[in-house]
Amino acid sequence: MKRLYTCLLLTGLALQVQAQKSAKQPVDLVNPIVDAANSRWFFFNSASRPFGMVNLSPDNAVNADWGAGYRYHLDSIKCFSHIHGWQLSGVPVLPTTGAFKGHLGADQYGSRFSHQKEVIKAGYHKVVLDAYAITAELTSTTRVGFHKYTFPAADQSHILFDFATFLGPSETQKGFVKKISNQEIEGYAIMAPTVRRPKILPVYFVAVFDKPFDSFNGWRKGQLEKIDNQIEGERIGAYVSFKTKAGEVRKMKVAISYVSEEQARLNLKTELPHWDFEKTVQDSRTDWNNWLSRIEVEDGSDTVRSRFYTDLWHALQGRRIISDVNGKYSDMTGPERRIRQIPLDANGKPRFNHHNSDSFWGAQWTINTLWHLVYPEVTESFVNSMVMMYQDGGLIPRGPAGGNYTYVMTGAATTPFIVSAYLKGIRGFDIEKAYEGMRKNHFPGGMMSKAGYEHNTFKGGGIEYYIERGYVPHPLSKTRYGFHQDGSTQTLEYAYQDYTLAQMAKKLGKTDDYTLFMKRSENYKNVWNPDIGWMWNRTLDGKWGEPVDILRYDNGWEEGNAAQYTWFVPHDVPGLINLMGGKEAFTAKLNSSFEKAQKHDFVSGKSHDKETQEQYRRVFINYGNQPSIQTAHLFNYAGSPWLTQYWTRQIIDKVYSGISPDAGYSGDEDQGLMGSLAVLLKTGLFSTNGGTSPEPFYEISSPIFNKITFKLNPAYYKGGQFVIETTNNSAQNLYIQSAQLNGKSLNSPWIKHETVVNGGKLQLTMGPQPNKAWGN
């Protein structure tokens, strides 16, 4: 009887644990602390919505792009700021008590805090400011930050707005704050230009309080100043003051706009008309869960599933909305700032959002595949935003910041993104205008003319040499026109991007363009050095660069080296295989590179700052940055798909696993690119050419879950859902033994995009040894 009771008890406990596990929603599994010790300004997110204009979170460090924002191991909070984006920052606030010292700077008014009293979730952040005994809770809508502060008893309690700080990537050039009433203030900050963003960035705000404040005061250049309802100028700040009882709650809503205070107020009234903080937290949770639930994964530990949804969460962050609820936006592409209007639909709503974004450099292997398949409406919005910038300023951007062109990185990096969308049937944009803008970028005067952050000239891209000689020389000249003037990388990128544009030209019936760009797409062969068996630099006189060192970082190779970039021919892997002497030689060379890379966990150190050190740079493959993240999938093209299965599993294990503030992406998580890559690796779907072949397809690797369900957007894809199921899957059973697609045998490591979006099921039987006959 006792034994029976024990069995029943254990069974009951197991069922309870299983019920608790199944009750966890995807949003509950997100853990924002992953890699938070290595945060870049725009990396960490907590009180934010998908692609939110407002991304409200504590800042442990300011006055930098790298090493600023939320840094897990720093023990003080300088402020809570509302904008963490690519070259975007603004509106820092902090509640304090006691004698006011906001004018002395964040190092003086900041507060120590403890992770033991901190709660961080998707859409919510709670922290205790130890210096003031204030419990601060933060959440948001898309354009409004919502603050809830629980104060101690104090004769002097304050909330400060600091427009004298260097916040993230940008100095605050000028500020303005005006008292509207004893429950509302408004103003703006002019964020100064940066080396990456060449023009100012005006950020407007409106702040409203649920209870009246007693006084409104300010400071200028470190000195308190008596003001008459407003203050304006350089290095200014303002604060409201009031008395509080023990446990008194004060709430504040801060809406922002890049257009005007009136637009910020409209954003506030539209998105957050109430004062129910808990409701907003729940609404944010629901919003995130709806987005994250587009992919459902089953089985796997809580840690494995938590990391998966954290990766997916990253894929939906960083690249911010910068237009208002009614579609107004700030156009900074011309000599003067202009306020413009996004077209409205039949219901009077903006047809799309305007977006801020780091470069799409590397996006062909990440968000091209993930967004186009799972979030096609996001893809369409981004494409429309790019085409609108072309109409406003004459260029489709590769990395816009608050309506500015930034010319970040190299090449026409958005061409594959747009072409892939078009080829996959995402066509809710002006297709002829998009093609016109992309084509311009592939000629002198377009993006291929500009090296990274080359704001004032069109010389560093070397496109004239590429067209005339078939390669971009390195060095191009004694003059360094831009940050990223690396001819061999530019040659390889241009060739791939030319191929992608050729496919759209063919679909549009532009046969002359198709012929032209396909011929240019073969230019990658001009930097193949057969004597050394690697891609290498060509100099202005056509000779090979000396001395030869394929592991030397930069020196013709952007954020990489020749050993990594040799594999950068995503549009013509068979051609690259032929250059290397056939499939066996290709496979042996690539496998040798992975064996070497395994010794350093396939990365250049566990954080991006390590990549700046020479000893970490001299590596054959680096999955902590974009240039070589397609390499594991190239074995599929050489008849060795089992090696793709093996190496992708090793990469997942060493680079994209676990929940730790000290590691997680091992490099440069450029606004969701590496989070997207991790999602693709774990689901077993990838696209080496970024979905830019005439009939886009996905490459199969080795999914880590027993069941993965992609829920397709019915407005774009009719299939309902696509399911990947595995049998006998485990860390050891990582090799595909056999496959069935919609009930029929599949002996190929490819699936057409059309097949996936028509819905169905891919079944994979896994085992511990490679089946070298499958997919060969």
N, C-alpha and C positions, 0 to 999 in steps of 0.2 A: 504493500500500500504506500509506504514511504517513498519507494522508488518510483511508483506511478505518479505520486504527487510531485516529486522532483522533476520528472519528465514533463508533466503538464505545466509546471512553473517555468521551466526553461523554454518550453514551446511558447508560453504566453509572453515571456520577456522578449523572445526573438521576434514574435509578431509585433510587439509594441515598438521595438527598435526599428523594424522594417516600416511600420506605419509612420513613425517619426521621420524616418529617412525619406519616405515617399511624400510626406507632407511638405518638405522643403521645396519651395519654388526656386526657379533659376535666380531671381533677384536676391534671395536669401543666401545664396552661395557665393555671391560676389564679395571679394575681399580686397579693398582698395590699398592695403599696405604692401602688396606685392611690389618689390623693387623700390619701395618708397624712400629708402636710404640714399638712393642714387638719383633722386628726382631732378629733372629739368623743370624749368618754370611751368611749362604747359603739361607736364606728365601726370601729376597727381590730381585726382578729382574726388570729390565727395558730394557736396550739396549742389548737384548739377542734374540737368535733364539731358537726354540724347541730343548731342550737337548744340547744347544750350549756349545762348548768348551770355548768360550769367553762369559762372562756374565758381561758386563761393566756397572758400576753404581757408584754413589757417595758413599763414606764411611764417615759417621758422627762419627764413633768410630772405632778404631783399637785395637790391643792388647787384643783380646779375641775371643772366639768362640761364646759364648752366650753374648748378649748385644753389639755386634759389627756389622759393616756393615752400612746399611741405617737404622737410628733410627729416626722416624718421628718428635719427639719433641726436638731433639737436634738442635742447631741453627748454627752449623758450619760444613763445609765440610773439611775433612782432605786431601782427595785425591780422584781420580777416579781410581779404580783398575779393572783389567780385568778378574779375576777368583774368583767366589764365589761358592764353591762346598763343598761337604762332605770332610773335611780335606784338601781342596785345597784352595790356595790363591796365588796371585802373580801379579807383574808388576803394581805397583802404580805410577800414574803420576798426575801432576797438572800444569796448566798454571798460571804464576804470572807476575807481573810487579814491577818496582822499584828496590831498592837495594835487591840483592838476599839473601834469608835467608833459603833456603831449607836445608842447613846443620844443622840448629838448631832444626829440627824435625817438625813433623806434627802439634804439638800444636802451633808452632810459624808460620809456613808458611800456615796453613789452613785459610779458609775464612768464615766469616758469610754469610748467604744466607737467602732468604725469600721464603716461599711457594707461596706467591702471584705472584712471578715472575718465577714460576716453572711449567713446563709441563711434565707430566709423562704418557707415553702410552706404550702399548706392542711394544717393539722394538725401543723405542725412549725415550730420557731424555734430557730436557733442563733446565738449571739453571744459575742464575747470581751469580758470585762470587763477593760479595759486596766490599771486601777489594781491589780488583784489577779492578773493573768495566769491567770484562770479562764475556761475555755471552758464555757459553759452551753448545754445543749440542753433543749428543752421540747416535750412532747407531752401528750396527754390522752385519756381516755375521756369519756363524757358528764358524769360527776360527779366525776372524779378527775384531778388534775394530776400529771404524771409528769416529774420533773426528773433530768437527768443532768449532773453537774458534773465536769469534769476539772481537778484542782488542780495547782498547782506544789508543789515541796518547801517545807514551812512548818511551823514549830513550833506556830504558832497559825493554824488554819483554823476558820471559823465558818459557821453558817447562822442568820440572824436572822429573827425574826417580829416585825414592828413594828405594835403596836396603839396607837401614839401619833400616828398620822398622819391628816391630812385627805386621804382617798383618793377621787379623782374627785369625785362630787357631794356627798360626805358626810363629816363629821367622825366620827372613831371615839370614841364616847361612853365606852366601857368595854371592857376586855379581860380575859381569863382564860386562863392557860396552865398545864398540869399535866404533869409528867413521869410517864409510866406505866412506862417501863423505859428502859434506855440505848439503845433503838432505837425508842422511840415516845413521842410527846407528843400531847396533845389540848387543846381549849379552845374559846373562842368570842370573837367581837367583837360588840359592840352598836353598830351603825351608827346615828348620830343622825338624827333627822328632817331633812327638807329642805323648802324652800319648796314643792316639788312633791309629795313623799311625806310626809304629815303625822305618821306614826308611826315608831317605831324599827324597825330591821331586825336581828334576831339572826342571826348567821352562825356556824355550828358547824363545827369542823374536827377531823380526825385526821391526823397526819403520822407516817409510819413511814420508817425509814432502813434501807438494806441492810447497813450496818456500824454497830457500836456507836459512840456518841460518848463522849468522856471526861468532859465536864462539862456541867452545865445551869445557866444563870445568867439574870439579868434586870436590868431597869432600871425606874425610875419617875420621871416628870417630869424627864427629862434627867440623872438620876443613877444610876450603877450601884448595884445592890442585891444583897446576898447573900440568897439565897432557899433555902427548904427544900422543894424539889420542886414548888412552885407559886407563882404570883404573880397577883394580881387587883387591878383598880381602874382609875382614870383614867390615861391617858397612860403605859401600861406596855408593855413588850416583853420578849421572851425570846430566848435564843440557845443553841445547842449548839456545843461546841468539840471539836476533835480535831487530831491531828498528821496531816500528809499527806506522802507521797513524791512525787517528780516524776512527773507523769502519772497520779497515782492518781485513780481514778474513784469518786465517791460518788453514790448514787442516793437519791431521796426521792419518796415518793408522798404527795400531800395530797388527801384526800377532803373534800368539804363537804356540808353539809345545812342547811336552814333550820329543822329540827325539833330535833335533838339531836346530841350527840357519838356516841351509840350508833347513830343513823341514818347518820351520816357513815361510821362503821366498817362498817356493813352495805353502804353504797354501795361502799366500797373492796373489801371481800371479794368482792362480787358481780361488780364490773366489772373489777377489776385484781388477781387473786390471785397473779400471777407478777411477776418482776423483769426480764423481757425487754423492754428499752426499744425495741430495733429492731423487735421484733414489734408493739409498740403503735403505733409510727410507721407501719408497713405496714398495720396494721388500720385506722388512721385514714385513710390514703390510700385504701384499698379502700372504706371507708364513704363518704367524700366522692365517690369516683368513681361509686359506685352511684347516689347522689342526682343528681349532675350529669349522668349519662348518660341521664337521662329525656328530655333534649332533645339530639339529635345534629345538629350543623351540619356541612355539607360545603362545601369550597372556601373561598375567602377566605384572606388571609395569616395567618401565625402570630399577628401582632399583633391582627388583627381577631378571630380565634377566641379568643385569650387574653383580650381584653377582654370578649367575650361570656360566657365561663365565669366570669370575675371578677364580672361583673354578676349572674349566676345564683347564684354563691357568696354574694354579699351578700344576695340574696333569702332565703337560708336561715340567716341570722345574726341576732343582735341580740335577737330575741324569745325569751327563754330559758325552759328548763324549770326549774321551781322545786319539783317534787315528787321524792320519793326513789324508789329502785328498787322498793320495795314499795307505793308509792302514798300514803305518809304525806306530809302537807303542813301548812304553817303558815297558819292562817286569821287574818288581821289586820283583818277587816272590822268587827268589833265592838269594844266597849270594852275587852275583854280578849283576849289572844292565846289561840287554841284550836288544838289539834292534831287534825287530821281525817284521814279515810281515803278515798281514791278507790275507787269500787266495783271489784271484781275480776272477771275473766272466769272461764270454766270451768277454765282452767289455773292459776288463782291469780295471774294477772298483772293489773296495773292496766289498766282499759279505755281510759284515755287519760292524758295528762300534764296537770299544772297548769302554767300559763304566766305569765310576766312579759311585759309588752308596753308599748311606747310607744302613743300614741293610734292608732286606726284611721282617723284624719283623713286623707283622701286615698287610703285603701286601696281605695276603689271603682274606682280607675283603675290599680291596681297589683296587689297580692297577691290581691284578689278574683278577678281573671282568671287570674293565673299559678298560684296555689296550687290553686284550685278545679279547674283543668284538669289540672295536672301532678302535684300533691301533694294529692289530695283527703283522704288520711288525716290530713294536717297540719291542713287546714281543720276536719275533724271533731273533732280533739283540741282545737283552740282554741275551737270552739263549745261543746263539753262543759265546758271550763274556765270559760268565761263564764257558762254556765247554773249551774254549781256555785257560782260567786261570788254569783249571784242568790239561790240557796237559802241560802247562808251569811249574806249581808249585806243582801239586799233590793234590790240593784241589779245589773243587767248592766253591767259596767264599760266605759269607753271607753279606759282605759289603766292596767291594774293594775301595781303595783310590789311584788313580794315578798309578795303577799297583801293589800296595802294598796289602797284606792281612791286615785287621784291626781287625778281630775277634769281631766286634761290636755286642753287645747284646748276644743272646743265641740261642742254637739249630741249626738245619739245615733249616734255614728260607727260603732258596731258593728252597727247595724240592717241596713244594706245588705250587710255581710259575711255575716251569718247568713241573711238572706232569699235572697241569691244562692246560697248553698250549698243551701238547701232547694229552690229552683226548679231547680237543676241535679241534683237527685236525691241529694245528700249528706244523709242523714237519720238517721244513727246517733246521735241525741240525743233528749232529751225535747222533742218539738216543741211540745206545748201549754205546757210550762213556759217554753220559750224565747219563745214568742209572748207569754205573760203578762208576762214580764220586759221584753221590748221595748216592749210597749204601755204599761207603767208609765213607761218612759223618755220617752214622748211626751206626758206630762201633768205638771202641777205635782207636785213631789215626786220627779220622775225626773231623768235626765241633762239633759233640755232645760231644766231649772230652774237649772242651774249653769253659770256661766262658768268659764273655765280656772282651775284650782287654787282654786276656791271651796269650801273644806273645811267651813265651819261654817254656811252659809246656803243657801237655795234661791231666790235673788232675781235673780242676775246674768244668768240665762238668758232672762228676759223671756217665758217661755212663756205666761203669762196674757195679755199684750198680743197675742201672736201669735194666740192662740185667739180673743180678743175682737175685735181690730182687723184681723187678717190680716197684721201685720208687727210686728217688734220695733223700738221706737224707738231712735234714736241721737242724743244720749246718752240712756241709759235713766233715769239719775238723777244727782244730785250725788255719790252714794256709789259708789265703785268696788268692787263685791263680789268681782270676780275679775280675773285678768290679761287675759282675752280677752273683754271685754264689748263686742262689736262688733255692733250690732243688724242691720245690713244683711246681713252674712255669716251671722249666725244665722238670719235670715229665709230666705235662699236654701237653707241647709243643711237647715233643718227641712222646707221644702217638698219637697225631694228625698227626704229620709228618710221623710216621710209617704207619698210615692208608693210607696216600696219596701215599707213595711209594709202598704200597701193591697193589694199583689199577693199577699202571703202570706195576708192576711185572706180574700181572694177564694178562694184555693186551699183554705183550711180551712173554707169555707162561712160565714164571718162577714160576711154581706152588709152589716149596718149599719156595721160598722167599715170595710169597703171604701168605702162611700159617704162616710163621715166623712173618712177620710184622703185620698181622692181629691179631695174638695172643698178640704181644707187644702193639698193639693199645688199648687193654683193660686195660693197666696199670693205666689209669686215676682213676680207681676204688680204687686203693691202697692208694690214698690220700683223699678219701671220708670218713669223720668221721661221722658215723651215729648217734653218741651220741649228736653231736652239730648241725647236719644237714647242714654242710658246708664242703668244701674242707679244709684240714688242714695239717700242717707239721708233717712228720714222722722223728724221730730222728735216729741216727745210731743204737740204740738198738731196733728199731722197734716200740717204744712207740710214743704216740701222744705228740707233743711239749707242753710245759707249760711255762707261763700261756696262756690261749686261749684268743685271741683278734682279731676277724675277721676283724676289721677296721685298724689294725696296718699296716702301709705302709712298703714295703720291707720285711725284716725278713722272707725270704722264697718266697717272691712274687715280681717279677721284675716290678718296676714302677707301682705297684698296691697293692692290699691287697686280703685277702681270700674271702671277700664278692664279689669282682669283678671277681676274677679268678674261683670261683665256677661254673660259666657259661661257662668256656672255655673247652667245649667238642664239638667242631664244627662237628666232624665226627660221633658222636653218641648221638645226642640230645635225641632220644627215650630211650637210656640207662640211660642218666642223669635223665630223667623224672621218670623212674622206681626207681632209687635210692632215689628220693624225695617223693615217695609214690603215683605216678600217676599224671595225667594231672591236676586235680583240685588243688592238693597241690603245684605242680610246678608253675601253673599260679598264684596262690595266693602269693607265695613267691616272684616270679619275679615282679609281679605288685606292691607289697609292696615296693620292692627296688626302682622301678621307682617313686612311690609316695614320698618316702624319697628324691630321687635325684632331683625331681622337685623343691624342696625348695631351692636348690643351682644351679638351671638352668642346671642340668645334668653334671656339670664340677667341677674341683678342682680349682676354680678361673678362671679369664678371661685371664690369660697368664701363660706360663709354669713356670715362676719363682715363681708364687703363690703356685704351687704344691710342692715346696720345704718346705713350711711352714706347720707345723703339723696340724693346724686347718683346712686347706683346703684338707688334705690328707684323713681324716677320713670320706670317703663317700662310698656309696654302688655301685654307677655307675659313670663313668667319660668318657664323650664323647670328652674330650680334649686330650686323649692319647689312644693308641691302645688296651690295654688289654681287654676292655669290650665293644667295639663298635659294636659287633654283637648282643647284648642282646635284643634290641627291636624286632628283627626278630624271636626270639625264640618262641614267642606266636603262630606263624604260625604252629609250630610243635606240639603245645599242644591243637590244635583245637580252638584257640581264635584269628583268624587273625585280627579281628576288633581292638584288642589291639595293634598289630603291626602297623596297620594303624594310630591309635590314637597317640601312643608314638613317632613314627617316625616324625609325623607332629610337635609335641611339641619340639622335638630335633632340627628340622630344624629352627623353630621359635626362639628358645633361643640360639642356638649355631652357626648356619651356615646361618644367615641372616644379611642383612644390609651392608652398605658401611661405614666403620669407620677405622681410623688408630689405634684405641685403642682396637679393638676387631675384631673377625672374625673366629678364629679357637680355641680360648680359651685353648691353650696348645701347644703341640709339633707337628707342621706341618712338619713332617719329609719328606721333599722333595717330596711333592705331595700326601702323603698318606691321609691326612685329606681333601685336596681339592678333591681327587678322591671319598672319602666317601660322601662328600657333594653332588657331582654330582649324585652318585648312589641313595642317599636318595631322591633327588628331581625328579629323573626320575622314581622312584618306582621299581627299579630292584636291587636285592642284591643276594649274595650267601654266606650262613653261612659257608659252608665247602670249600669255595674258588674255587668251580667248580671242585672238585676232586672226585666226585662220578663216578661210571662206566658210567653213562649217565648224564653229567653235566646239571644242571638246574638253573633257576633263581627264586627267591622268590619275590612275588608281595607285595608291600606295598601301599603307597598312593601318587602318583605323584602330584606335585603342579602345573603343566602346563596343558592347555587344549589339546595341541598336542605336541608330542615329536617324532622326526624322527631321527632314527639311520641310517646313510648312511654307508653301509657295504663295506669293501674293496673287490673288485671282484677277486683279486688274491688269496683270502683265502675263501671267502664266496660267494655263488652264488645267494643269495636272493635279492640283490640290496638294499633294505631298509626294516627296521622294524619300524612300527609306533605304538605309544601308543596314543589313543584319549580318552578324558574324557568328560562326559556330566554332567552339573550341578555342576562343580567343583568350590570350593571356600574354604576360610579359615574355614568356618563352615561346609560345605559339604565335609567332609574328609573321610567318610566311603564308601566303595564299596558296592553298592546295588546289582549289577549284572555285569556279564562280558561276552563278546563274543571274541573268538579267531578265526580269519579268517572266520567270519560269523557264527560260531557255538558256542553254549552256553558253557561257561567255569565255572565250580563250584569248582575250586581248586586254591590255592594261589601259584601255581608253573607253570613254563613254561620251557620246555626243551630247552637247548642251540641250539640243532639241528633245532628245530622249528623256533627259532628266526632268525638264520642265513640263513634259507631258505626263509626268507622274509615273510611279511604279516602284519596283523594289530590286535592289542589288543584294544578292546573298553570297557571302564569302565563307568558305570553309578554310580554317586556319590550321597550321601545324608547326612543329618545332624545327623541321628541316625544309630547306627550299625545294619547291617543285620546279625544277628548271625547264620543264616542258610547258608550264603554264605561262601564257602571255608572251611567249618567245616568238 
